[in-house]
Amino acid sequence: MVVAVGARRGGAPGPDGYRLLIRAARLAGKLGAGLVTLVDTPGAAAAAPAEAGGIAAAIGDAMAAVVACPAPTVSIVHGEGGSGGALAAAVTDVVAMTPDSYFTALSPEGAAATLRIPVSRAADGAGLRPTDLHRLGFADRLLTNGDADTIAEAVLVLLDELCRQDPDARRRHRRARWSTELRNSL
């Protein structure tokens, strides 16, 4: 199993974090080991140095590397899943979410500012909760809690299930899944 960390605790990943994800996806593919991504980021770094370092291209390349990874892939959303920066690590065979996690293209604070409504109302109406995302087809599994033992057990079970699938069919399904719209609307 290959696991990569792309940012410091409390920070947003920059270009180097996404390049690390690319290397992890390639290594997992070469070794035939499962790739596990842990998503907890408000999104990609947005400062001028990140832009100058090619963050947009790094995010796109990371997303392509994860989708193309020949090994089984699992993403655990454990906290924030913000923007395309988080999506690059979540375009996997299986996405599992912990109860207190969320995933959105725009943070509740950003939506509240844009729509001029309270943050809590923006969060509730955005369809970003695990149950909403499961219903939409984004999340495949909802974990009962977010403790380390639950996550580790889920990862092992999911990787075992994925290893039993035909690798070519699994990769075709992953590519199709992440290149079409979600199945249901809220």
C-alpha positions in Angstrom: 0.0 0.0 0.0 1.3 3.4 -1.0 0.2 6.5 1.0 1.4 10.0 0.4 1.1 13.2 2.4 0.9 16.3 0.3 0.7 19.2 2.8 1.6 20.2 6.3 -1.0 19.8 9.0 -3.4 22.8 8.7 -2.0 23.8 5.3 -3.0 23.6 1.7 -1.0 21.5 -0.7 1.2 23.4 -3.2 2.7 22.2 -6.5 5.2 19.9 -4.7 2.3 18.2 -2.8 0.6 17.3 -6.1 3.9 16.2 -7.6 4.2 13.9 -4.6 0.8 12.5 -5.3 1.9 11.8 -8.9 5.0 10.0 -7.7 2.9 7.9 -5.3 0.4 6.9 -8.0 3.2 5.9 -10.3 4.9 4.0 -7.6 1.7 2.2 -6.6 1.2 1.2 -10.2 4.8 -0.1 -10.6 4.6 -2.1 -7.4 1.0 -3.3 -7.9 0.3 -2.0 -4.4 -2.9 -0.2 -3.6 -2.9 3.6 -3.6 -4.6 5.2 -0.6 -5.2 9.0 -0.4 -6.4 10.8 2.7 -8.3 14.0 1.9 -8.5 16.8 4.4 -7.7 20.0 2.8 -9.5 23.3 2.2 -8.2 23.1 -1.4 -4.9 23.9 -3.1 -2.6 26.6 -2.0 -3.7 29.9 -3.7 -0.8 32.2 -3.0 1.4 33.7 -5.7 4.3 31.3 -5.2 2.0 28.3 -5.8 0.7 30.0 -9.0 4.2 30.7 -10.1 5.2 27.1 -9.3 2.6 25.7 -11.7 -0.1 24.6 -9.2 -2.9 24.4 -11.8 -0.8 22.1 -14.1 0.3 20.0 -11.0 -3.3 19.5 -10.0 -4.3 18.4 -13.5 -1.3 16.1 -13.7 -2.0 14.6 -10.3 -5.6 13.9 -11.2 -4.6 12.2 -14.5 -2.0 10.1 -12.6 -4.5 8.9 -10.0 -7.1 8.1 -12.7 -4.5 6.2 -14.8 -3.0 4.3 -11.8 -3.1 0.6 -12.7 -3.3 -0.3 -9.0 -6.5 -0.4 -6.9 -7.2 3.1 -5.5 -9.1 4.3 -2.4 -9.7 7.8 -1.1 -10.7 8.5 2.4 -12.3 12.0 2.9 -11.6 12.7 6.5 -12.4 16.4 7.1 -12.4 19.1 4.4 -12.6 18.2 0.8 -12.3 21.6 -0.9 -12.2 22.4 -4.5 -10.2 20.8 -7.3 -7.2 20.6 -5.0 -9.0 17.9 -3.0 -10.6 16.3 -6.1 -7.2 15.4 -7.5 -6.7 13.0 -4.7 -10.3 11.6 -4.8 -10.6 10.4 -8.4 -10.2 6.8 -7.1 -12.0 3.5 -7.5 -13.7 4.0 -4.1 -14.4 7.1 -2.1 -15.2 6.7 1.6 -16.2 9.5 3.9 -16.2 9.9 7.6 -19.2 11.3 9.3 -17.8 14.8 9.9 -16.3 15.2 6.4 -17.5 17.2 3.5 -16.6 17.8 -0.1 -17.4 20.9 -2.2 -16.2 22.9 -5.1 -16.7 26.0 -3.0 -16.4 26.2 0.8 -19.5 27.0 2.9 -17.8 30.3 3.8 -17.3 31.1 0.1 -20.8 30.2 -0.8 -22.2 32.3 2.1 -20.2 35.3 0.9 -21.2 34.8 -2.7 -24.9 34.2 -1.9 -25.0 36.5 1.1 -26.6 34.0 3.4 -25.4 32.5 6.8 -22.6 30.0 6.6 -24.7 27.3 8.2 -27.5 27.7 5.6 -24.9 27.6 2.8 -23.4 24.4 4.2 -26.8 22.7 4.7 -28.1 23.7 1.2 -24.9 22.8 -0.7 -25.3 19.1 -0.7 -21.8 18.5 0.6 -22.4 16.2 3.5 -21.5 12.6 3.3 -25.1 11.4 3.0 -25.7 13.9 0.2 -22.5 12.9 -1.6 -23.4 9.2 -1.2 -26.8 9.8 -2.8 -25.2 11.7 -5.6 -22.8 8.8 -6.4 -19.7 10.7 -5.4 -19.1 8.7 -2.2 -19.2 5.0 -2.2 -19.0 4.2 1.5 -19.9 6.1 4.6 -17.8 5.2 7.6 -19.3 4.9 11.0 -16.7 7.2 12.6 -13.4 8.8 11.7 -11.1 7.1 14.2 -7.8 5.6 12.9 -8.9 2.0 13.6 -12.2 2.4 11.6 -10.3 4.0 8.7 -7.6 1.4 8.6 -10.1 -1.5 8.7 -12.1 0.1 5.9 -9.0 0.6 3.8 -8.0 -3.0 4.1 -11.5 -4.3 3.3 -11.8 -1.9 0.3 -8.4 -2.8 -1.1 -9.2 -6.5 -0.7 -12.5 -6.0 -2.6 -10.8 -4.1 -5.4 -7.9 -6.6 -5.8 -10.5 -9.3 -6.5 -11.9 -7.3 -9.5 -10.6 -7.6 -13.1 -7.9 -4.8 -13.3 -8.8 -3.7 -16.8 -12.6 -3.5 -15.9 -11.8 -1.6 -12.7 -9.7 1.0 -14.5 -12.3 1.4 -17.2 -15.0 2.0 -14.6 -12.8 4.5 -12.7 -12.1 6.5 -15.9 -15.8 6.5 -16.9 -16.9 7.4 -13.4 -14.7 10.5 -13.2 -15.5 11.7 -16.7 -19.3 11.8 -16.5 -21.7 13.8 -14.3 -23.0 12.5 -11.0 -26.0 10.3 -11.2 -28.7 12.1 -9.0 -29.5 15.6 -8.2 -30.3 16.9 -4.7 
